Amino acid sequence: MFVQLTREYLGKPPGERIDVSDADARHLVDSGVAVAVADDPIGPAVGRAFENALGRFSTALDGAVDNALKQFVKAQGRSHRHASPLIFGKDGSDPKGMSFGDWLLCVRRNDAKRLADVYDSRLADWGEGKAALATPGGTIGGYSVPTDFLPRLLQAAAEQAVVRPRATVVPMTSRSIQVPYLDVTNAPTAGDTAFFGAVVARWAEEAAPLNETEPIFRQLELVAHELSGYSLISNALLADNAIGLEQLLVRIFGGAIAWFEDYAFLRGDGVGKPLGVANAPAALSVTRNTGGQFKLVDAGTMLGKLLPGWSPATTCWVIHPTVIAQMVQMVSAAAGVGWLDNLREKMPMQLLGLPVCISEKLPALGTAKDVLLVDFQHYLIGDRQQVEVAYSEHFKFTNNQGTWRFVSRIDGQPWLRGSITLADATSTVSPYVYLT
């Protein structure tokens, strides 16, 4: 979708038209960075052509899928010796039999030739002075996950995470990168705004001298930190084929990456790990109305502290499970209005128009930061876009278990480094608000 920029964005000048995804287009328009292009003559024509082609393609695809499913069911009913060629190709070398599970088995066997020839996967090299691997196998070092399979791992992580699906993700091509941002933390005088980095405008008569100001920019550094873990898998499960292994390990690795990423993005202290939103320098605290409780008045106060311009697509409440009992009892004493409408809705629940994410990664009810309200578009995730996987048969040899190890390299930093003072020169807001 084409949009036209109304102000500078990632080095592109105002007035330039850029082609972005529909989701990014909506975000840019909602943020006031761009406007939708209504006179796009190409989009409708392409859409009609694609729709016609898709109709013809779907008919052929249905038959192909049905036939493939029938063949797969038949193959599952046969002995492994006869089923394997149908599922993975003759001698396991048919490129059409490529799968994440088959790749993992190649790592397990240290089949460097097949890994290189079929998957273009070699021993991981981050290119940043990482220690050299001692052997040509994957038992000490690890193999980088092929780009065909990496999105599946990251997707598994995103589907189970709170922060990653809502944050601003920046691909990292080196160990560290500098990300510029507009400094909006300087308190303005009454009647001015801090949102444009110290740029102000003044009304003037024709030919009168202009008011000179310039924006203030800062640099934020993202440094890739290592997130690693391992999983023990029975050798009996790995002995024959990778049909069940693929789904199992995608879920294990993706889930582990998601959980520990999320914990750091929410509560990390920034020492050898990401800095979480709850510890952001710009975070604002709200003192709860009644000790050990979360009431509607607390939610209203927190929403009043949230940086304006938020969107439900990137903004949510994050609460510990012990807070749920408090939420379902929320009632406005004056209006007698409760939370009953939300109890009829499907998950995720909503509070004051924003989704509620329930996470064990926060402290329990009554503890500081048991409730967060965050606009995650103002949180940066530096994604190194590489995951290393290695296998060892020695760690749990006597238990007849193999060990799979995964390593991911990421960083996360709050984009704003200080709260913002509004035009009244007194009130402060932030994209990161927590309850104390």
Secondary structure, 3 states (H helix, E strand, C coil): CEEEECCCECCECCCCEEECCHHHHHHHHHCCCEEECCCCCHHHHHHHHHHHHHHHHHHHHHHHHHHHHHHHHHHHCCCHHHHHHHHHCHHHCCHHHCCHHHHHHHHHHCCHHHHHHCCCCCECCCCCCCCCCCCCCCCCCCEECCCCCHHHHHHHHHHCCCCCCCCEEEECCCCEEEEEEECCCCCCCCCCCCCCCCCCCCCCCCCCCCCCCCCCEEEEEEECEEEEEEEEEEHHHHCCCCHHHHHHHHHHHHHHHHHHHHHHHHHCECCCCCECHHHCCCCEEECCCCCCCCCHHHHHHHHHHECCCCCCCCEEEEECHHHHHHHCCCEECCCCEECHHHHCCCCCCEECCEEEEECCCCCCCCCCCCEEEEEHHHEEEEEEEEEEEEEEEEEEHHHCEEEEEEEEEEEEEECCCCCEECCCCCCEEECEEEEC
